[in-house]
Amino acid sequence: MTYVAGEARQELLDTVAQAADTLSSALASLGGAFDMLDDHHAEQLEDQLFRPLQVAYGRARRTHTAFARQHNLPTRAFTPAETGHPSQGVMGFLDAATESIEEADDILSELQDSLLPVEVGDPEVRAGLAEVRRIIGVLPDKARSFGGTVGR
């Protein structure tokens, strides 16, 4: 039973890491868009999208690390994702960020639906996952809305 629980905990941990890596990609894309915007739009992007996403990414990483340490599993270093090519333009960066955010939400949704956080997790990991999903759940619509204001 311990071996099966250990494998399940590692699977949970790997899935949280996958979601965090996907959020890192979204952050990199928003960074690429930020660099191409005027000051006014850059501030809006930072306030509406970048900061909340950064909070969610940090929470995902802390959830991963705390769970790994609690169960004596290896932690991992999270490295920033590559920004991408400026040729995709602001809208390309926003679209890439939106896709990554939605992918991370899907990953975490499937994890929660799997019941692994209930079966081998703990209240802290469940709260961490819920908080990340709460934060990122509104970001795709905000990104689309923001994209509609760029260039006006």
Buried (B, 14 or more C-beta within 10 A) or exposed (E): EEEEEBEBBBBBBBBBBBBBBBBBBBBBBBBBBBEBBEEEBBEBBBEBBBEBBBBBBBBBBBBBBBBBEEBEBEBBEBEEBEBBEEEBBBEBBBBBBBBBBBBBBEBBBEBBEBEBBEEBBBEBBBBBBBBBBEBBBEBBEBBEEBBEEBEE
